[in-house]
Amino acid sequence: MKSELRIVTKCNKIAERYRVIHSFLSIFTQVGHILFIIYGIWLWIYSANQGNKYQKRKSALVILLSVLFCSSFSFIIGKIWKRKRPFAKDDKISNFTGHKSNASFPSNHTMNSFAVIFQLYKDKIPGRFFMTVLAILLAFSRVFTGLHYPTDLIGGIAIAGSMHMFINRSPIMNFVQQLTVWSSLLTDSVLYFIKKAW
């Protein structure tokens, strides 16, 4: 625990010392997850005019399900183990973002971003390399801004990987398959009428 706190303190001081790093990480750690949401919307709509449309949309639905499962599991962990965040543990660590002092473990941003990454790689979805870079940056930004310990990141990735395997190997995939077909029909109908109106 003390060694982890030292790592966070050193990273935090580096970010605090250099204004450019400080500004970038402060903004990115708060809005980075929005890029994943935008990517998900793009993947769903853009695939309407691309080959293998249903596979891409099925991947998007599995990702959404993984994030929901991961977030629910994280919520339960947070109620059982209220691990103090680094900035709450040591007042020398700056809380750049003004984040509230709730449970530190696991890192939800890291967990959910890697839930996305695992599925993108499994299904070989376009944009996976770029999104991986964003996921890694987002994870490290949580340490530099004093919000998480390294083990919070590792724990988040482990949970994401576990949920990924569980969902992809469970009967839930039959439901996802059907949902993909019906939601695609609805989406394509809406897109068709929008294009026609224009």
Secondary structure, DSSP 4 states (H G I P E B T S, - for coil): -HHHHHHHHHHHHHHHH-HHHHHHHHHHHHHHHHHHHHHHHHHHHHGGGSTTHHHHHHHHHHHHHHHHHHHHHHHHHHHH--PPPHHHH-TTS--TT-------SS-HHHHHHHHHHHHHHHTT-TTHHHHHHHHHHHHHHHHHTTS--HHHHHHHHHHHHHHHHHHHTSTHHHHHHHHHHHHHHHHHHHHHHHHHH-
